[in-house]
C-alpha cells in the first residue's frame, strides 16, 4: 500500500477562497499540511479562514474537515517573506520530513492526481516538477539532495519573479535537472498579483529590480547567462547574501 504523503506546504498573501480550494483538493492521506501566512493580518477573510482551518479538529465550524489531513500547521509571519522566503521557511520548518511538496495556493490538483505523486515519492528522486508547463515553480517537490547541491532559494528576488529562473540555472550548474511528473490541475495563474491593483503597480518596479539583480548575478537574462559562478566570482552556485534593505525597498505591503 502506498504511504501517506509526508507534507504539503503552501503560502498565502491574499485569496481565502484559493486556500479553501487548495485545502479541499487534497484527496489522499497527508501527514502535515503546512501554511505560511504572509497576510500580516491585513486580509480579514484570510485571517478568518486560517483560524477555522486550525480549529477544525476540535470544533464544529462551517468549513468541512478534510479527513485526509492528519495535521495542520500555520506559521504566521510578521512581514511577507515573498515566494523564495516562504519556500525556504517551509523547508527549514519541516526538517523532520524526508522531502518537501510545495504547491502554490492557487494551484489545485484534480481528483486522483495526488495518489500518483504519492506513488512516485516512494522511489528515490532529487526534485520533481508537477506543473505540466515545466516552466514555473507552482508545484514542486524538493529532495534533500537538491538542497545539498543547489542550496535554498535566493531571497533577494523579492517578493517574486526570477527566483525560479535563478534556481533552475543553479541546478544546471550543479549538473542537475528537474524530473517532470505532469499532473492534472487547475491554476489561477498569478492570482495574488491580479487580485490587488496596488500589487500590479508595485510589481512594475520590483520585476525590473529583480531583472537587474539577475543580470548582475549571471551576466545575462534567463537562457543567455554568461557567468558560471554567481557574480562571476569564485563562489559556489548556492551563494547568495541576503540584503534586508532590498527586501524592505521592494515590499508590496
C-alpha positions in Angstrom: 0.0 0.0 0.0 1.3 3.5 -0.9 2.3 5.5 2.1 0.8 8.9 3.1 2.5 11.9 1.7 4.7 13.3 4.5 3.9 17.0 4.0 2.4 19.6 1.6 3.3 23.2 2.1 1.8 26.4 0.6 1.8 30.1 1.3 -0.8 32.8 1.2 -0.9 36.6 1.0 -4.5 37.1 -0.1 -7.2 34.9 -1.6 -9.0 33.0 1.1 -11.1 31.0 -1.4 -7.9 29.9 -3.1 -6.7 28.5 0.2 -10.0 26.7 0.8 -9.9 25.2 -2.7 -6.3 24.1 -2.1 -7.2 22.5 1.2 -10.2 20.7 -0.2 -8.3 19.4 -3.3 -6.2 17.1 -1.0 -7.9 13.8 -1.6 -5.1 11.5 -0.5 -3.6 11.0 3.1 -1.2 13.8 4.0 0.5 13.8 7.4 1.1 17.5 7.6 -0.5 20.5 5.8 1.8 23.5 6.4 0.7 27.0 5.6 2.9 30.1 5.5 0.7 33.1 6.4 2.1 36.2 4.7 -1.1 38.2 5.0 0.2 40.2 8.1 -3.4 40.2 9.4 -4.4 42.7 6.6 -6.9 40.4 4.9 -9.9 39.6 7.2 -11.1 36.7 5.0 -7.7 35.0 5.1 -7.4 35.5 8.9 -10.9 34.0 9.4 -10.2 31.1 7.1 -6.9 30.2 8.8 -8.5 30.3 12.2 -11.2 28.0 11.1 -8.8 25.5 9.5 -6.7 25.4 12.7 -9.8 24.7 14.8 -11.3 22.1 12.6 -10.1 19.2 14.7 -11.7 20.4 17.9 -14.8 22.4 16.9 -17.8 22.2 14.5 -17.2 25.1 12.1 -18.6 25.9 8.7 -15.6 24.7 6.8 -15.8 20.9 6.4 -12.9 19.0 7.8 -10.7 17.2 5.3 -10.1 13.8 6.9 -7.2 13.1 4.6 -5.1 15.7 6.5 -3.6 14.5 9.8 -2.1 17.8 11.0 -2.5 21.4 10.0 0.3 23.9 10.9 0.2 27.6 10.3 3.3 29.8 10.5 2.3 33.5 10.8 4.9 35.9 9.5 5.1 39.4 10.9 6.1 40.5 7.4 5.6 39.0 4.0 8.5 36.8 3.1 7.9 36.6 -0.6 7.9 33.4 -2.6 11.6 32.4 -2.1 11.5 33.2 1.6 8.3 31.2 2.0 9.7 28.2 0.2 12.8 28.3 2.4 10.7 28.6 5.5 8.6 25.5 4.5 11.8 23.5 4.2 13.5 24.8 7.3 10.4 24.4 9.5 9.9 20.8 8.4 13.3 19.2 8.6 11.7 16.1 10.1 10.3 15.3 6.7 12.2 13.4 4.0 11.0 15.8 1.2 9.0 18.9 0.8 6.0 19.2 -1.5 5.3 22.8 -2.2 2.2 23.9 -4.2 1.2 27.5 -4.8 -2.1 28.3 -3.1 -3.8 28.9 -6.5 -2.6 25.6 -7.9 -5.2 22.8 -7.2 -4.9 19.2 -8.2 -7.7 17.3 -9.9 -9.2 14.3 -8.1 -7.0 11.2 -8.0 -3.8 13.0 -9.0 -2.3 13.2 -5.6 -2.2 9.4 -5.4 0.0 9.4 -8.5 2.5 11.7 -6.8 2.4 9.6 -3.6 3.4 6.5 -5.5 6.3 8.3 -7.2 7.6 9.6 -3.9 8.2 6.1 -2.7 11.2 5.9 -5.1 14.4 7.9 -4.9 14.4 11.3 -6.5 16.2 14.7 -6.4 13.5 17.1 -7.4 10.1 16.8 -9.1 8.1 19.4 -11.0 4.4 18.6 -11.2 3.2 21.5 -13.3 2.8 20.4 -16.9 4.1 23.7 -18.3 7.6 22.7 -17.0 8.4 26.4 -16.5 7.2 27.9 -13.3 7.6 26.6 -9.8 3.9 26.4 -9.0 4.1 22.8 -7.9 7.4 21.1 -6.9 8.9 18.6 -4.6 12.4 19.2 -3.1 14.5 16.3 -2.0 17.4 16.8 0.4 19.9 16.2 -2.4 18.6 19.3 -4.2 19.2 21.4 -1.1 22.7 20.0 -0.6 23.8 20.6 -4.1 22.0 23.8 -5.1 21.0 25.4 -1.8 17.9 27.3 -0.9 16.0 29.8 -3.0 17.7 33.2 -3.3 15.5 35.6 -1.2 16.9 38.7 -2.9 14.4 38.0 -5.7 11.7 39.7 -3.7 8.8 39.4 -3.4 8.5 37.3 -6.6 9.7 36.7 -10.2 13.1 35.5 -11.5 13.7 33.3 -8.4 12.7 30.2 -10.4 15.0 31.1 -13.3 17.8 31.6 -10.8 17.2 28.3 -9.1 16.9 26.4 -12.4 20.2 27.8 -13.7 21.9 26.9 -10.4 20.6 23.3 -10.9 22.1 23.3 -14.4 25.5 24.5 -13.0 25.3 21.7 -10.4 24.6 19.1 -13.1 21.1 18.5 -12.0 17.7 18.8 -13.6 14.1 18.5 -12.6 12.2 15.3 -13.2 8.8 16.0 -14.7 5.7 14.3 -13.3 2.9 16.3 -15.0 -0.4 16.1 -13.0 -3.8 17.3 -13.9 -4.7 20.5 -12.1 -6.4 23.9 -12.3 -4.3 27.0 -11.8 -5.4 30.6 -11.3 -2.2 32.0 -12.7 -0.7 34.9 -10.7 -3.9 35.3 -8.7 -2.2 37.0 -5.8 -0.9 39.7 -8.2 -4.1 40.1 -10.2 -6.3 40.3 -7.1 -4.9 43.7 -6.0 -4.3 46.7 -8.2 -1.7 48.0 -5.8 0.4 44.9 -6.2 0.3 45.2 -10.0 1.6 48.7 -9.9 4.4 47.9 -7.5 5.3 44.8 -9.5 6.3 47.0 -12.4 9.1 48.3 -10.2 10.1 45.1 -8.4 10.0 43.0 -11.5 12.6 45.3 -13.1 14.7 45.3 -10.0 14.7 41.5 -9.9 15.7 41.5 -13.6 18.6 43.8 -12.8 19.7 41.6 -10.0 19.6 38.5 -12.3 21.8 40.3 -14.8 24.2 41.3 -12.1 24.3 37.8 -10.8 24.6 35.8 -14.0 25.7 38.3 -16.7 22.6 37.7 -18.9 18.9 37.0 -18.8 17.4 33.5 -18.4 18.7 31.4 -21.3 21.5 33.8 -22.1 23.6 33.6 -18.9 27.3 34.3 -19.3 28.6 33.5 -15.8 29.2 30.0 -14.4 29.5 31.3 -10.9 27.5 34.0 -9.0 28.6 37.5 -10.0 31.4 35.9 -12.0 33.4 35.4 -8.7 35.0 32.4 -7.1 31.7 31.4 -5.4 29.7 28.2 -5.2 26.4 28.1 -7.1 24.4 28.2 -3.8 25.9 31.5 -2.8 23.6 34.5 -2.1 23.9 37.1 0.6 20.6 38.3 1.9 20.0 42.1 1.6 17.3 43.2 4.1 17.3 46.8 2.8 16.5 45.4 -0.7 13.5 43.4 0.7 12.2 46.4 2.6 12.5 48.6 -0.5 10.6 46.2 -2.7 7.7 45.3 -0.4 4.3 45.3 -1.9 2.7 45.7 1.6 
